[in-house]
Amino acid sequence: MAVVTTLEAAGGRAVRTADRDRVQKLLFIVPACLYLAALSILPFVYSVYLSFFQAKLTKLNRKFLVGFDNYAQLFNDGLFLKAIQNTAVLSVASIVIEVSLGFLFAKVFLELRDKRAGMVMRSVAVLPMMITPICVGLIFSYILNPTLGIANYLLGKAGIMPMSWFGDPSVALLSVIFINSWQWTPFMMLLILAGLVSIPESHYEAAEIEGAKWYHVAWWIELPAIRNVILIGVILRIIDNLRLFDIVYVTTRGGPGDATELVTFFAYRQDFRFFQVGYGSAAAVIILLMSIVITTVAVGYMRRARYE
């Protein structure tokens, strides 16, 4: 009986300890969940709610239910369609540049990984991604200033006509793509470098024995090995590009005309310039749906590729 009593007491203590641990875990988790709900989930739900109303920011108490009319109007709005086109061009061009240059720089740092100079250069190379986008926009608004910027000064010294980087419709979007790629190529480089480091040395030794050239190694060994790493980077960058706002706001304000109008800037203007929060909320919901669709397709492809 004494043994049974001792076992029951030990079991009771174990149950109380488990309950106490469960409470402690909840106490750590609940504040984070409340914070997430207050800053993310509730504003999102309210935005979806507003997207079904004709509502002005200055008269939210006098909104009118219009159903899906805001969404139908968006897809008949030439400016919104142009914003989608510009966002798609910026995303594709930026990601191609970032992956290409990121792979090139990752190969360089892979060769220098055991040298102190390589460590220093790698630390310097990641500095652009540490700067906030609005500061990057301000920096390049001075560098690419048509009259006072150093870019046109250097072009003039080289005998090339100065350019209106943000004022020419044919150049403005390319300038934004350049700035965006400059900031986020280091991010892609770090991802690719991590993938390259994980490739076994035996693969390179076998390729060397077979007499493979560097481009054979890159195409048949390295790229297949880091395909999922690149895909993860592409997914993250697509999501970032769909919500890109800071650089455009500081440099071009969506201009000249609609040359750099992006979906985020379109939603911002509808909400805070024209005060059409119902229409702007519908645009924001579409941005979110685009992100979800693209991410779902990419993750599904990544899962299929893992089992092939």
Residue pairs with C-beta under 8 A, 6 or more apart in sequence:
44 288
47 281
47 284
47 285
48 281
48 285
50 63
50 277
50 278
50 281
51 70
51 71
51 278
51 281
51 282
51 284
51 285
52 65
52 66
52 67
52 68
52 70
52 278
53 63
53 64
53 65
53 66
53 278
54 63
54 64
54 66
54 69
54 70
54 278
54 279
55 62
55 63
55 64
55 276
55 277
55 278
56 62
56 63
56 275
56 276
56 277
57 271
57 272
57 275
57 276
57 277
58 275
60 277
63 278
66 278
70 278
70 279
70 281
70 282
71 282
71 285
71 286
73 279
74 80
74 279
74 282
74 283
74 286
75 81
79 258
79 261
79 266
80 263
80 266
80 283
82 258
82 261
83 258
83 261
83 262
83 263
83 265
83 266
84 263
86 173
86 258
86 259
86 260
86 261
86 262
87 241
87 242
87 244
87 262
87 263
89 173
89 177
90 173
90 176
90 177
90 180
90 241
90 244
90 262
91 237
91 238
91 241
91 242
93 177
93 181
94 177
94 180
94 181
94 184
94 237
94 241
95 234
95 237
95 238
95 241
97 177
97 181
97 185
98 181
98 184
98 185
98 187
98 188
98 233
98 237
99 188
99 192
99 230
99 233
99 234
101 181
101 185
101 188
101 189
102 185
102 186
102 187
102 188
102 189
102 191
102 192
102 233
103 189
103 192
103 218
105 125
105 185
105 186
105 189
106 189
106 190
106 192
106 193
106 196
107 196
107 218
109 118
109 121
109 122
109 125
109 189
109 193
110 193
110 196
110 197
111 118
112 118
112 121
112 122
113 197
125 186
125 189
126 186
126 189
126 190
127 186
128 136
128 182
128 183
128 184
128 185
128 186
129 183
129 184
129 186
129 187
131 139
131 183
132 246
133 183
133 244
133 246
133 247
134 246
134 247
134 249
134 250
136 179
136 182
136 183
136 246
136 247
137 179
137 246
137 247
137 248
137 249
137 250
137 251
138 250
140 175
140 179
140 247
140 251
141 166
141 250
141 251
142 148
142 149
143 149
143 150
143 151
144 151
144 152
144 165
144 166
144 175
144 251
145 152
146 152
146 162
146 163
146 164
146 165
146 166
146 167
149 165
151 163
151 165
152 162
152 163
155 161
155 162
155 163
156 162
163 171
164 171
165 171
165 172
165 175
166 172
166 175
166 251
166 252
166 255
166 256
167 256
168 256
169 256
169 257
169 259
170 259
172 252
172 255
172 256
172 259
172 260
173 259
173 260
175 251
175 252
176 247
176 248
176 251
176 252
176 260
179 247
179 251
180 241
180 244
180 247
184 237
184 240
187 233
187 236
187 237
188 230
188 233
188 237
191 229
191 230
191 232
191 233
192 226
192 229
192 230
192 233
194 229
195 225
195 226
195 229
195 230
196 222
196 225
196 226
198 225
199 221
199 222
199 225
199 226
203 221
203 225
204 217
204 221
207 216
207 217
207 220
207 221
212 220
223 230
227 305
228 302
228 305
228 306
231 298
231 301
231 302
231 305
232 302
234 298
235 294
235 295
235 298
235 299
238 291
238 294
238 295
238 298
239 291
239 294
239 295
242 263
242 264
242 287
242 290
242 291
242 294
243 264
243 287
243 291
244 262
244 264
245 262
245 264
245 265
245 268
248 254
248 260
248 262
248 264
248 265
249 265
249 268
251 260
252 259
252 260
253 265
254 260
254 261
254 262
254 265
254 266
254 269
263 283
263 286
263 287
263 290
264 287
266 283
267 280
267 281
267 283
267 284
267 287
268 280
269 280
270 276
270 277
270 279
270 280
270 283
271 277
271 280
271 281
272 280
274 280
